[in-house]
Amino acid sequence: MYKGIGPLWGRQVPYTIVKFVAFEWFVQFFYDNVFTKGKENYNKATQLSITFGSGYLAGIFCAIVSHPADTMVSKLYSKGNEPGSVG
């Protein structure tokens, strides 16, 4: 039951850290370089679009960072499904 906890944490912890850091970085980047009037000067639809775009781009970074650990977890659990294996 717990054989995958190490690789699972090895995937989830970096994923979560990168998600938060990259999201905040992209939001700040957009408001500093693209939408330079300040957050309060834009309507809710524009703010939501910036949030969505930042989350989407941060998700791409997360996928890149967590891919090796995702592969390890998949391999770990797929070994138990091979014919003749015990586990």
PyMOL Python script that loads the backbone (N, CA, C, O; Angstrom):
from pymol import cmd

cmd.read_pdbstr("""\
ATOM      1  N   MET A   1       0.814  -1.192   0.000  1.00  0.00           N
ATOM      2  CA  MET A   1       0.000   0.000   0.000  1.00  0.00           C
ATOM      3  C   MET A   1       0.866   1.268   0.000  1.00  0.00           C
ATOM      4  O   MET A   1       0.525   2.252  -0.658  1.00  0.00           O
ATOM      5  N   TYR A   2       1.981   1.245   0.736  1.00  0.00           N
ATOM      6  CA  TYR A   2       2.808   2.442   0.862  1.00  0.00           C
ATOM      7  C   TYR A   2       4.071   2.399   0.021  1.00  0.00           C
ATOM      8  O   TYR A   2       4.942   3.251   0.195  1.00  0.00           O
ATOM      9  N   LYS A   3       4.201   1.448  -0.875  1.00  0.00           N
ATOM     10  CA  LYS A   3       5.437   1.339  -1.653  1.00  0.00           C
ATOM     11  C   LYS A   3       5.650   2.530  -2.579  1.00  0.00           C
ATOM     12  O   LYS A   3       6.783   2.791  -2.984  1.00  0.00           O
ATOM     13  N   GLY A   4       4.619   3.240  -2.915  1.00  0.00           N
ATOM     14  CA  GLY A   4       4.756   4.370  -3.817  1.00  0.00           C
ATOM     15  C   GLY A   4       4.748   5.715  -3.135  1.00  0.00           C
ATOM     16  O   GLY A   4       4.693   6.741  -3.812  1.00  0.00           O
ATOM     17  N   ILE A   5       4.803   5.749  -1.796  1.00  0.00           N
ATOM     18  CA  ILE A   5       4.678   7.032  -1.100  1.00  0.00           C
ATOM     19  C   ILE A   5       5.881   7.932  -1.364  1.00  0.00           C
ATOM     20  O   ILE A   5       5.716   9.141  -1.521  1.00  0.00           O
ATOM     21  N   GLY A   6       7.085   7.368  -1.417  1.00  0.00           N
ATOM     22  CA  GLY A   6       8.279   8.170  -1.695  1.00  0.00           C
ATOM     23  C   GLY A   6       8.228   8.816  -3.072  1.00  0.00           C
ATOM     24  O   GLY A   6       8.351  10.035  -3.184  1.00  0.00           O
ATOM     25  N   PRO A   7       8.047   8.013  -4.128  1.00  0.00           N
ATOM     26  CA  PRO A   7       7.932   8.623  -5.456  1.00  0.00           C
ATOM     27  C   PRO A   7       6.714   9.547  -5.584  1.00  0.00           C
ATOM     28  O   PRO A   7       6.758  10.539  -6.311  1.00  0.00           O
ATOM     29  N   LEU A   8       5.645   9.221  -4.883  1.00  0.00           N
ATOM     30  CA  LEU A   8       4.462  10.080  -4.932  1.00  0.00           C
ATOM     31  C   LEU A   8       4.762  11.455  -4.340  1.00  0.00           C
ATOM     32  O   LEU A   8       4.384  12.478  -4.911  1.00  0.00           O
ATOM     33  N   TRP A   9       5.436  11.475  -3.205  1.00  0.00           N
ATOM     34  CA  TRP A   9       5.846  12.750  -2.611  1.00  0.00           C
ATOM     35  C   TRP A   9       6.910  13.425  -3.471  1.00  0.00           C
ATOM     36  O   TRP A   9       6.948  14.650  -3.581  1.00  0.00           O
ATOM     37  N   GLY A  10       7.778  12.608  -4.081  1.00  0.00           N
ATOM     38  CA  GLY A  10       8.791  13.150  -4.975  1.00  0.00           C
ATOM     39  C   GLY A  10       8.181  13.840  -6.176  1.00  0.00           C
ATOM     40  O   GLY A  10       8.822  14.680  -6.807  1.00  0.00           O
ATOM     41  N   ARG A  11       6.971  13.497  -6.488  1.00  0.00           N
ATOM     42  CA  ARG A  11       6.248  14.150  -7.575  1.00  0.00           C
ATOM     43  C   ARG A  11       5.424  15.324  -7.056  1.00  0.00           C
ATOM     44  O   ARG A  11       5.459  16.413  -7.628  1.00  0.00           O
ATOM     45  N   GLN A  12       4.699  15.106  -5.994  1.00  0.00           N
ATOM     46  CA  GLN A  12       3.719  16.086  -5.535  1.00  0.00           C
ATOM     47  C   GLN A  12       4.340  17.317  -4.890  1.00  0.00           C
ATOM     48  O   GLN A  12       3.865  18.432  -5.105  1.00  0.00           O
ATOM     49  N   VAL A  13       5.391  17.132  -4.105  1.00  0.00           N
ATOM     50  CA  VAL A  13       5.999  18.274  -3.419  1.00  0.00           C
ATOM     51  C   VAL A  13       6.620  19.254  -4.416  1.00  0.00           C
ATOM     52  O   VAL A  13       6.303  20.442  -4.363  1.00  0.00           O
ATOM     53  N   PRO A  14       7.500  18.799  -5.333  1.00  0.00           N
ATOM     54  CA  PRO A  14       8.020  19.759  -6.314  1.00  0.00           C
ATOM     55  C   PRO A  14       6.917  20.352  -7.197  1.00  0.00           C
ATOM     56  O   PRO A  14       6.971  21.531  -7.547  1.00  0.00           O
ATOM     57  N   TYR A  15       5.931  19.549  -7.552  1.00  0.00           N
ATOM     58  CA  TYR A  15       4.817  20.026  -8.366  1.00  0.00           C
ATOM     59  C   TYR A  15       4.123  21.201  -7.681  1.00  0.00           C
ATOM     60  O   TYR A  15       3.864  22.229  -8.306  1.00  0.00           O
ATOM     61  N   THR A  16       3.827  21.039  -6.399  1.00  0.00           N
ATOM     62  CA  THR A  16       3.112  22.070  -5.658  1.00  0.00           C
ATOM     63  C   THR A  16       3.957  23.328  -5.496  1.00  0.00           C
ATOM     64  O   THR A  16       3.451  24.440  -5.644  1.00  0.00           O
ATOM     65  N   ILE A  17       5.238  23.156  -5.193  1.00  0.00           N
ATOM     66  CA  ILE A  17       6.119  24.309  -5.035  1.00  0.00           C
ATOM     67  C   ILE A  17       6.212  25.080  -6.345  1.00  0.00           C
ATOM     68  O   ILE A  17       6.077  26.304  -6.364  1.00  0.00           O
ATOM     69  N   VAL A  18       6.444  24.360  -7.440  1.00  0.00           N
ATOM     70  CA  VAL A  18       6.562  25.023  -8.740  1.00  0.00           C
ATOM     71  C   VAL A  18       5.249  25.686  -9.127  1.00  0.00           C
ATOM     72  O   VAL A  18       5.255  26.771  -9.708  1.00  0.00           O
ATOM     73  N   LYS A  19       4.132  25.059  -8.818  1.00  0.00           N
ATOM     74  CA  LYS A  19       2.829  25.629  -9.160  1.00  0.00           C
ATOM     75  C   LYS A  19       2.638  26.997  -8.498  1.00  0.00           C
ATOM     76  O   LYS A  19       2.258  27.963  -9.160  1.00  0.00           O
ATOM     77  N   PHE A  20       2.900  27.075  -7.198  1.00  0.00           N
ATOM     78  CA  PHE A  20       2.720  28.338  -6.494  1.00  0.00           C
ATOM     79  C   PHE A  20       3.716  29.398  -6.954  1.00  0.00           C
ATOM     80  O   PHE A  20       3.335  30.538  -7.219  1.00  0.00           O
ATOM     81  N   VAL A  21       4.980  29.027  -7.049  1.00  0.00           N
ATOM     82  CA  VAL A  21       6.010  30.000  -7.420  1.00  0.00           C
ATOM     83  C   VAL A  21       5.803  30.489  -8.850  1.00  0.00           C
ATOM     84  O   VAL A  21       5.848  31.692  -9.109  1.00  0.00           O
ATOM     85  N   ALA A  22       5.576  29.559  -9.778  1.00  0.00           N
ATOM     86  CA  ALA A  22       5.395  29.949 -11.181  1.00  0.00           C
ATOM     87  C   ALA A  22       4.125  30.779 -11.363  1.00  0.00           C
ATOM     88  O   ALA A  22       4.125  31.753 -12.117  1.00  0.00           O
ATOM     89  N   PHE A  23       3.052  30.405 -10.685  1.00  0.00           N
ATOM     90  CA  PHE A  23       1.811  31.172 -10.789  1.00  0.00           C
ATOM     91  C   PHE A  23       2.026  32.616 -10.355  1.00  0.00           C
ATOM     92  O   PHE A  23       1.660  33.551 -11.067  1.00  0.00           O
ATOM     93  N   GLU A  24       2.624  32.787  -9.177  1.00  0.00           N
ATOM     94  CA  GLU A  24       2.858  34.138  -8.678  1.00  0.00           C
ATOM     95  C   GLU A  24       3.805  34.908  -9.585  1.00  0.00           C
ATOM     96  O   GLU A  24       3.625  36.108  -9.792  1.00  0.00           O
ATOM     97  N   TRP A  25       4.817  34.226 -10.131  1.00  0.00           N
ATOM     98  CA  TRP A  25       5.756  34.885 -11.023  1.00  0.00           C
ATOM     99  C   TRP A  25       5.046  35.370 -12.287  1.00  0.00           C
ATOM    100  O   TRP A  25       5.259  36.501 -12.724  1.00  0.00           O
ATOM    101  N   PHE A  26       4.203  34.517 -12.876  1.00  0.00           N
ATOM    102  CA  PHE A  26       3.490  34.912 -14.094  1.00  0.00           C
ATOM    103  C   PHE A  26       2.508  36.061 -13.837  1.00  0.00           C
ATOM    104  O   PHE A  26       2.409  36.980 -14.649  1.00  0.00           O
ATOM    105  N   VAL A  27       1.795  36.016 -12.732  1.00  0.00           N
ATOM    106  CA  VAL A  27       0.879  37.117 -12.408  1.00  0.00           C
ATOM    107  C   VAL A  27       1.667  38.422 -12.308  1.00  0.00           C
ATOM    108  O   VAL A  27       1.284  39.437 -12.890  1.00  0.00           O
ATOM    109  N   GLN A  28       2.769  38.380 -11.566  1.00  0.00           N
ATOM    110  CA  GLN A  28       3.587  39.579 -11.407  1.00  0.00           C
ATOM    111  C   GLN A  28       4.159  40.041 -12.748  1.00  0.00           C
ATOM    112  O   GLN A  28       4.204  41.239 -13.031  1.00  0.00           O
ATOM    113  N   PHE A  29       4.593  39.092 -13.564  1.00  0.00           N
ATOM    114  CA  PHE A  29       5.129  39.424 -14.883  1.00  0.00           C
ATOM    115  C   PHE A  29       4.079  40.135 -15.742  1.00  0.00           C
ATOM    116  O   PHE A  29       4.367  41.155 -16.369  1.00  0.00           O
ATOM    117  N   PHE A  30       2.863  39.588 -15.765  1.00  0.00           N
ATOM    118  CA  PHE A  30       1.803  40.203 -16.571  1.00  0.00           C
ATOM    119  C   PHE A  30       1.481  41.611 -16.101  1.00  0.00           C
ATOM    120  O   PHE A  30       1.326  42.515 -16.922  1.00  0.00           O
ATOM    121  N   TYR A  31       1.377  41.816 -14.780  1.00  0.00           N
ATOM    122  CA  TYR A  31       1.046  43.143 -14.276  1.00  0.00           C
ATOM    123  C   TYR A  31       2.217  44.133 -14.396  1.00  0.00           C
ATOM    124  O   TYR A  31       1.997  45.340 -14.492  1.00  0.00           O
ATOM    125  N   ASP A  32       3.438  43.633 -14.391  1.00  0.00           N
ATOM    126  CA  ASP A  32       4.601  44.521 -14.539  1.00  0.00           C
ATOM    127  C   ASP A  32       4.890  44.885 -15.990  1.00  0.00           C
ATOM    128  O   ASP A  32       5.339  45.997 -16.268  1.00  0.00           O
ATOM    129  N   ASN A  33       4.636  43.960 -16.921  1.00  0.00           N
ATOM    130  CA  ASN A  33       5.086  44.155 -18.291  1.00  0.00           C
ATOM    131  C   ASN A  33       3.991  44.290 -19.347  1.00  0.00           C
ATOM    132  O   ASN A  33       4.217  44.895 -20.394  1.00  0.00           O
ATOM    133  N   VAL A  34       2.829  43.743 -19.088  1.00  0.00           N
ATOM    134  CA  VAL A  34       1.771  43.756 -20.103  1.00  0.00           C
ATOM    135  C   VAL A  34       0.629  44.669 -19.685  1.00  0.00           C
ATOM    136  O   VAL A  34       0.242  45.565 -20.436  1.00  0.00           O
ATOM    137  N   PHE A  35       0.092  44.450 -18.506  1.00  0.00           N
ATOM    138  CA  PHE A  35      -1.025  45.246 -17.977  1.00  0.00           C
ATOM    139  C   PHE A  35      -0.462  46.182 -16.911  1.00  0.00           C
ATOM    140  O   PHE A  35      -0.554  45.895 -15.717  1.00  0.00           O
ATOM    141  N   THR A  36       0.111  47.281 -17.333  1.00  0.00           N
ATOM    142  CA  THR A  36       0.930  48.115 -16.444  1.00  0.00           C
ATOM    143  C   THR A  36       0.159  49.164 -15.646  1.00  0.00           C
ATOM    144  O   THR A  36       0.772  49.920 -14.892  1.00  0.00           O
ATOM    145  N   LYS A  37      -1.150  49.233 -15.787  1.00  0.00           N
ATOM    146  CA  LYS A  37      -1.923  50.252 -15.058  1.00  0.00           C
ATOM    147  C   LYS A  37      -2.212  49.871 -13.609  1.00  0.00           C
ATOM    148  O   LYS A  37      -2.720  50.691 -12.844  1.00  0.00           O
ATOM    149  N   GLY A  38      -1.897  48.652 -13.231  1.00  0.00           N
ATOM    150  CA  GLY A  38      -2.200  48.198 -11.874  1.00  0.00           C
ATOM    151  C   GLY A  38      -3.448  47.337 -11.866  1.00  0.00           C
ATOM    152  O   GLY A  38      -4.393  47.574 -12.619  1.00  0.00           O
ATOM    153  N   LYS A  39      -3.436  46.356 -11.021  1.00  0.00           N
ATOM    154  CA  LYS A  39      -4.531  45.377 -10.967  1.00  0.00           C
ATOM    155  C   LYS A  39      -5.886  46.035 -10.744  1.00  0.00           C
ATOM    156  O   LYS A  39      -6.866  45.668 -11.393  1.00  0.00           O
ATOM    157  N   GLU A  40      -5.953  46.992  -9.846  1.00  0.00           N
ATOM    158  CA  GLU A  40      -7.235  47.613  -9.496  1.00  0.00           C
ATOM    159  C   GLU A  40      -7.853  48.420 -10.631  1.00  0.00           C
ATOM    160  O   GLU A  40      -9.032  48.770 -10.572  1.00  0.00           O
ATOM    161  N   ASN A  41      -7.070  48.717 -11.659  1.00  0.00           N
ATOM    162  CA  ASN A  41      -7.571  49.500 -12.791  1.00  0.00           C
ATOM    163  C   ASN A  41      -8.141  48.635 -13.926  1.00  0.00           C
ATOM    164  O   ASN A  41      -8.538  49.159 -14.967  1.00  0.00           O
ATOM    165  N   TYR A  42      -8.177  47.352 -13.728  1.00  0.00           N
ATOM    166  CA  TYR A  42      -8.721  46.449 -14.749  1.00  0.00           C
ATOM    167  C   TYR A  42     -10.000  45.797 -14.230  1.00  0.00           C
ATOM    168  O   TYR A  42     -10.156  45.561 -13.032  1.00  0.00           O
ATOM    169  N   ASN A  43     -10.904  45.515 -15.156  1.00  0.00           N
ATOM    170  CA  ASN A  43     -12.168  44.902 -14.749  1.00  0.00           C
ATOM    171  C   ASN A  43     -11.960  43.437 -14.357  1.00  0.00           C
ATOM    172  O   ASN A  43     -10.888  42.870 -14.567  1.00  0.00           O
ATOM    173  N   LYS A  44     -12.986  42.849 -13.796  1.00  0.00           N
ATOM    174  CA  LYS A  44     -12.898  41.471 -13.284  1.00  0.00           C
ATOM    175  C   LYS A  44     -12.605  40.468 -14.387  1.00  0.00           C
ATOM    176  O   LYS A  44     -11.908  39.481 -14.151  1.00  0.00           O
ATOM    177  N   ALA A  45     -13.121  40.701 -15.585  1.00  0.00           N
ATOM    178  CA  ALA A  45     -12.877  39.771 -16.696  1.00  0.00           C
ATOM    179  C   ALA A  45     -11.397  39.758 -17.078  1.00  0.00           C
ATOM    180  O   ALA A  45     -10.833  38.698 -17.349  1.00  0.00           O
ATOM    181  N   THR A  46     -10.777  40.919 -17.099  1.00  0.00           N
ATOM    182  CA  THR A  46      -9.344  40.990 -17.414  1.00  0.00           C
ATOM    183  C   THR A  46      -8.526  40.347 -16.301  1.00  0.00           C
ATOM    184  O   THR A  46      -7.585  39.603 -16.577  1.00  0.00           O
ATOM    185  N   GLN A  47      -8.870  40.623 -15.060  1.00  0.00           N
ATOM    186  CA  GLN A  47      -8.167  40.008 -13.933  1.00  0.00           C
ATOM    187  C   GLN A  47      -8.303  38.492 -13.964  1.00  0.00           C
ATOM    188  O   GLN A  47      -7.343  37.768 -13.698  1.00  0.00           O
ATOM    189  N   LEU A  48      -9.498  38.020 -14.288  1.00  0.00           N
ATOM    190  CA  LEU A  48      -9.721  36.582 -14.385  1.00  0.00           C
ATOM    191  C   LEU A  48      -8.907  35.979 -15.523  1.00  0.00           C
ATOM    192  O   LEU A  48      -8.384  34.872 -15.391  1.00  0.00           O
ATOM    193  N   SER A  49      -8.797  36.687 -16.630  1.00  0.00           N
ATOM    194  CA  SER A  49      -8.002  36.202 -17.760  1.00  0.00           C
ATOM    195  C   SER A  49      -6.523  36.105 -17.393  1.00  0.00           C
ATOM    196  O   SER A  49      -5.844  35.155 -17.782  1.00  0.00           O
ATOM    197  N   ILE A  50      -6.035  37.073 -16.655  1.00  0.00           N
ATOM    198  CA  ILE A  50      -4.639  37.035 -16.210  1.00  0.00           C
ATOM    199  C   ILE A  50      -4.422  35.867 -15.256  1.00  0.00           C
ATOM    200  O   ILE A  50      -3.417  35.161 -15.345  1.00  0.00           O
ATOM    201  N   THR A  51      -5.361  35.670 -14.352  1.00  0.00           N
ATOM    202  CA  THR A  51      -5.268  34.545 -13.418  1.00  0.00           C
ATOM    203  C   THR A  51      -5.305  33.217 -14.164  1.00  0.00           C
ATOM    204  O   THR A  51      -4.515  32.319 -13.872  1.00  0.00           O
ATOM    205  N   PHE A  52      -6.211  33.088 -15.117  1.00  0.00           N
ATOM    206  CA  PHE A  52      -6.322  31.859 -15.897  1.00  0.00           C
ATOM    207  C   PHE A  52      -5.039  31.597 -16.684  1.00  0.00           C
ATOM    208  O   PHE A  52      -4.504  30.489 -16.662  1.00  0.00           O
ATOM    209  N   GLY A  53      -4.551  32.624 -17.377  1.00  0.00           N
ATOM    210  CA  GLY A  53      -3.334  32.466 -18.158  1.00  0.00           C
ATOM    211  C   GLY A  53      -2.136  32.103 -17.299  1.00  0.00           C
ATOM    212  O   GLY A  53      -1.314  31.272 -17.685  1.00  0.00           O
ATOM    213  N   SER A  54      -2.040  32.724 -16.140  1.00  0.00           N
ATOM    214  CA  SER A  54      -0.943  32.430 -15.221  1.00  0.00           C
ATOM    215  C   SER A  54      -1.025  30.997 -14.710  1.00  0.00           C
ATOM    216  O   SER A  54      -0.008  30.309 -14.617  1.00  0.00           O
ATOM    217  N   GLY A  55      -2.223  30.549 -14.381  1.00  0.00           N
ATOM    218  CA  GLY A  55      -2.410  29.169 -13.935  1.00  0.00           C
ATOM    219  C   GLY A  55      -2.098  28.163 -15.017  1.00  0.00           C
ATOM    220  O   GLY A  55      -1.512  27.114 -14.752  1.00  0.00           O
ATOM    221  N   TYR A  56      -2.486  28.480 -16.231  1.00  0.00           N
ATOM    222  CA  TYR A  56      -2.225  27.588 -17.366  1.00  0.00           C
ATOM    223  C   TYR A  56      -0.724  27.455 -17.605  1.00  0.00           C
ATOM    224  O   TYR A  56      -0.211  26.346 -17.759  1.00  0.00           O
ATOM    225  N   LEU A  57      -0.025  28.579 -17.636  1.00  0.00           N
ATOM    226  CA  LEU A  57       1.421  28.548 -17.858  1.00  0.00           C
ATOM    227  C   LEU A  57       2.154  27.875 -16.693  1.00  0.00           C
ATOM    228  O   LEU A  57       3.120  27.145 -16.912  1.00  0.00           O
ATOM    229  N   ALA A  58       1.707  28.114 -15.472  1.00  0.00           N
ATOM    230  CA  ALA A  58       2.310  27.454 -14.316  1.00  0.00           C
ATOM    231  C   ALA A  58       2.096  25.946 -14.386  1.00  0.00           C
ATOM    232  O   ALA A  58       2.972  25.177 -13.988  1.00  0.00           O
ATOM    233  N   GLY A  59       0.942  25.519 -14.886  1.00  0.00           N
ATOM    234  CA  GLY A  59       0.664  24.091 -15.048  1.00  0.00           C
ATOM    235  C   GLY A  59       1.614  23.422 -16.019  1.00  0.00           C
ATOM    236  O   GLY A  59       1.976  22.260 -15.835  1.00  0.00           O
ATOM    237  N   ILE A  60       2.020  24.143 -17.048  1.00  0.00           N
ATOM    238  CA  ILE A  60       2.993  23.594 -17.996  1.00  0.00           C
ATOM    239  C   ILE A  60       4.323  23.352 -17.287  1.00  0.00           C
ATOM    240  O   ILE A  60       4.940  22.301 -17.458  1.00  0.00           O
ATOM    241  N   PHE A  61       4.760  24.321 -16.496  1.00  0.00           N
ATOM    242  CA  PHE A  61       6.000  24.147 -15.745  1.00  0.00           C
ATOM    243  C   PHE A  61       5.890  22.966 -14.780  1.00  0.00           C
ATOM    244  O   PHE A  61       6.837  22.193 -14.636  1.00  0.00           O
ATOM    245  N   CYS A  62       4.749  22.824 -14.124  1.00  0.00           N
ATOM    246  CA  CYS A  62       4.547  21.724 -13.183  1.00  0.00           C
ATOM    247  C   CYS A  62       4.638  20.370 -13.880  1.00  0.00           C
ATOM    248  O   CYS A  62       5.228  19.431 -13.345  1.00  0.00           O
ATOM    249  N   ALA A  63       4.065  20.271 -15.053  1.00  0.00           N
ATOM    250  CA  ALA A  63       4.105  19.013 -15.796  1.00  0.00           C
ATOM    251  C   ALA A  63       5.536  18.639 -16.142  1.00  0.00           C
ATOM    252  O   ALA A  63       5.909  17.468 -16.074  1.00  0.00           O
ATOM    253  N   ILE A  64       6.331  19.622 -16.508  1.00  0.00           N
ATOM    254  CA  ILE A  64       7.735  19.353 -16.841  1.00  0.00           C
ATOM    255  C   ILE A  64       8.503  18.890 -15.605  1.00  0.00           C
ATOM    256  O   ILE A  64       9.280  17.938 -15.677  1.00  0.00           O
ATOM    257  N   VAL A  65       8.291  19.553 -14.483  1.00  0.00           N
ATOM    258  CA  VAL A  65       9.014  19.220 -13.255  1.00  0.00           C
ATOM    259  C   VAL A  65       8.601  17.864 -12.703  1.00  0.00           C
ATOM    260  O   VAL A  65       9.450  17.113 -12.224  1.00  0.00           O
ATOM    261  N   SER A  66       7.322  17.536 -12.760  1.00  0.00           N
ATOM    262  CA  SER A  66       6.839  16.305 -12.129  1.00  0.00           C
ATOM    263  C   SER A  66       6.893  15.093 -13.050  1.00  0.00           C
ATOM    264  O   SER A  66       6.623  13.980 -12.598  1.00  0.00           O
ATOM    265  N   HIS A  67       7.230  15.267 -14.308  1.00  0.00           N
ATOM    266  CA  HIS A  67       7.213  14.138 -15.253  1.00  0.00           C
ATOM    267  C   HIS A  67       8.127  12.981 -14.848  1.00  0.00           C
ATOM    268  O   HIS A  67       7.682  11.835 -14.901  1.00  0.00           O
ATOM    269  N   PRO A  68       9.383  13.216 -14.446  1.00  0.00           N
ATOM    270  CA  PRO A  68      10.219  12.073 -14.050  1.00  0.00           C
ATOM    271  C   PRO A  68       9.619  11.261 -12.900  1.00  0.00           C
ATOM    272  O   PRO A  68       9.637  10.030 -12.938  1.00  0.00           O
ATOM    273  N   ALA A  69       9.095  11.931 -11.893  1.00  0.00           N
ATOM    274  CA  ALA A  69       8.495  11.208 -10.771  1.00  0.00           C
ATOM    275  C   ALA A  69       7.205  10.521 -11.193  1.00  0.00           C
ATOM    276  O   ALA A  69       6.908   9.436 -10.694  1.00  0.00           O
ATOM    277  N   ASP A  70       6.427  11.114 -12.097  1.00  0.00           N
ATOM    278  CA  ASP A  70       5.231  10.456 -12.632  1.00  0.00           C
ATOM    279  C   ASP A  70       5.606   9.142 -13.302  1.00  0.00           C
ATOM    280  O   ASP A  70       4.925   8.130 -13.139  1.00  0.00           O
ATOM    281  N   THR A  71       6.685   9.171 -14.048  1.00  0.00           N
ATOM    282  CA  THR A  71       7.151   7.966 -14.736  1.00  0.00           C
ATOM    283  C   THR A  71       7.561   6.901 -13.730  1.00  0.00           C
ATOM    284  O   THR A  71       7.249   5.723 -13.909  1.00  0.00           O
ATOM    285  N   MET A  72       8.265   7.312 -12.663  1.00  0.00           N
ATOM    286  CA  MET A  72       8.668   6.345 -11.635  1.00  0.00           C
ATOM    287  C   MET A  72       7.464   5.698 -10.970  1.00  0.00           C
ATOM    288  O   MET A  72       7.441   4.483 -10.771  1.00  0.00           O
ATOM    289  N   VAL A  73       6.469   6.497 -10.626  1.00  0.00           N
ATOM    290  CA  VAL A  73       5.265   5.960  -9.978  1.00  0.00           C
ATOM    291  C   VAL A  73       4.549   5.005 -10.926  1.00  0.00           C
ATOM    292  O   VAL A  73       4.096   3.943 -10.500  1.00  0.00           O
ATOM    293  N   SER A  74       4.441   5.359 -12.193  1.00  0.00           N
ATOM    294  CA  SER A  74       3.787   4.484 -13.174  1.00  0.00           C
ATOM    295  C   SER A  74       4.522   3.157 -13.311  1.00  0.00           C
ATOM    296  O   SER A  74       3.896   2.098 -13.342  1.00  0.00           O
ATOM    297  N   LYS A  75       5.840   3.211 -13.392  1.00  0.00           N
ATOM    298  CA  LYS A  75       6.637   1.985 -13.499  1.00  0.00           C
ATOM    299  C   LYS A  75       6.504   1.143 -12.248  1.00  0.00           C
ATOM    300  O   LYS A  75       6.403  -0.081 -12.327  1.00  0.00           O
ATOM    301  N   LEU A  76       6.501   1.785 -11.103  1.00  0.00           N
ATOM    302  CA  LEU A  76       6.392   1.076  -9.835  1.00  0.00           C
ATOM    303  C   LEU A  76       5.084   0.300  -9.750  1.00  0.00           C
ATOM    304  O   LEU A  76       5.074  -0.859  -9.336  1.00  0.00           O
ATOM    305  N   TYR A  77       3.992   0.929 -10.137  1.00  0.00           N
ATOM    306  CA  TYR A  77       2.697   0.262 -10.053  1.00  0.00           C
ATOM    307  C   TYR A  77       2.434  -0.677 -11.218  1.00  0.00           C
ATOM    308  O   TYR A  77       1.640  -1.608 -11.079  1.00  0.00           O
ATOM    309  N   SER A  78       3.068  -0.465 -12.355  1.00  0.00           N
ATOM    310  CA  SER A  78       2.835  -1.355 -13.491  1.00  0.00           C
ATOM    311  C   SER A  78       3.558  -2.681 -13.313  1.00  0.00           C
ATOM    312  O   SER A  78       3.155  -3.670 -13.924  1.00  0.00           O
ATOM    313  N   LYS A  79       4.605  -2.742 -12.508  1.00  0.00           N
ATOM    314  CA  LYS A  79       5.318  -4.002 -12.273  1.00  0.00           C
ATOM    315  C   LYS A  79       4.424  -5.016 -11.579  1.00  0.00           C
ATOM    316  O   LYS A  79       4.570  -6.219 -11.791  1.00  0.00           O
ATOM    317  N   GLY A  80       3.511  -4.547 -10.762  1.00  0.00           N
ATOM    318  CA  GLY A  80       2.599  -5.460 -10.081  1.00  0.00           C
ATOM    319  C   GLY A  80       1.567  -6.048 -11.023  1.00  0.00           C
ATOM    320  O   GLY A  80       0.896  -7.014 -10.660  1.00  0.00           O
ATOM    321  N   ASN A  81       1.416  -5.499 -12.224  1.00  0.00           N
ATOM    322  CA  ASN A  81       0.428  -5.982 -13.186  1.00  0.00           C
ATOM    323  C   ASN A  81       1.023  -6.906 -14.239  1.00  0.00           C
ATOM    324  O   ASN A  81       0.299  -7.405 -15.100  1.00  0.00           O
ATOM    325  N   GLU A  82       2.351  -7.147 -14.183  1.00  0.00           N
ATOM    326  CA  GLU A  82       2.972  -8.021 -15.169  1.00  0.00           C
ATOM    327  C   GLU A  82       2.622  -9.474 -14.867  1.00  0.00           C
ATOM    328  O   GLU A  82       2.489  -9.848 -13.702  1.00  0.00           O
ATOM    329  N   PRO A  83       2.470 -10.307 -15.918  1.00  0.00           N
ATOM    330  CA  PRO A  83       2.176 -11.719 -15.693  1.00  0.00           C
ATOM    331  C   PRO A  83       3.303 -12.400 -14.922  1.00  0.00           C
ATOM    332  O   PRO A  83       4.478 -12.228 -15.247  1.00  0.00           O
ATOM    333  N   GLY A  84       2.946 -13.165 -13.914  1.00  0.00           N
ATOM    334  CA  GLY A  84       3.916 -13.926 -13.135  1.00  0.00           C
ATOM    335  C   GLY A  84       4.548 -13.138 -12.010  1.00  0.00           C
ATOM    336  O   GLY A  84       5.396 -13.676 -11.298  1.00  0.00           O
ATOM    337  N   SER A  85       4.175 -11.899 -11.823  1.00  0.00           N
ATOM    338  CA  SER A  85       4.774 -11.119 -10.748  1.00  0.00           C
ATOM    339  C   SER A  85       3.986 -11.322  -9.465  1.00  0.00           C
ATOM    340  O   SER A  85       2.792 -11.622  -9.487  1.00  0.00           O
ATOM    341  N   VAL A  86       4.679 -11.153  -8.353  1.00  0.00           N
ATOM    342  CA  VAL A  86       4.062 -11.288  -7.046  1.00  0.00           C
ATOM    343  C   VAL A  86       3.944  -9.894  -6.443  1.00  0.00           C
ATOM    344  O   VAL A  86       4.915  -9.138  -6.446  1.00  0.00           O
ATOM    345  N   GLY A  87       2.802  -9.552  -5.941  1.00  0.00           N
ATOM    346  CA  GLY A  87       2.713  -8.246  -5.309  1.00  0.00           C
ATOM    347  C   GLY A  87       1.406  -7.700  -5.511  1.00  0.00           C
ATOM    348  O   GLY A  87       1.122  -6.593  -5.052  1.00  0.00           O
TER     349      GLY A  87
END
""", "prot")
cmd.dss("prot")
cmd.show_as("cartoon", "prot")
cmd.util.cbc("prot")
cmd.orient("prot")
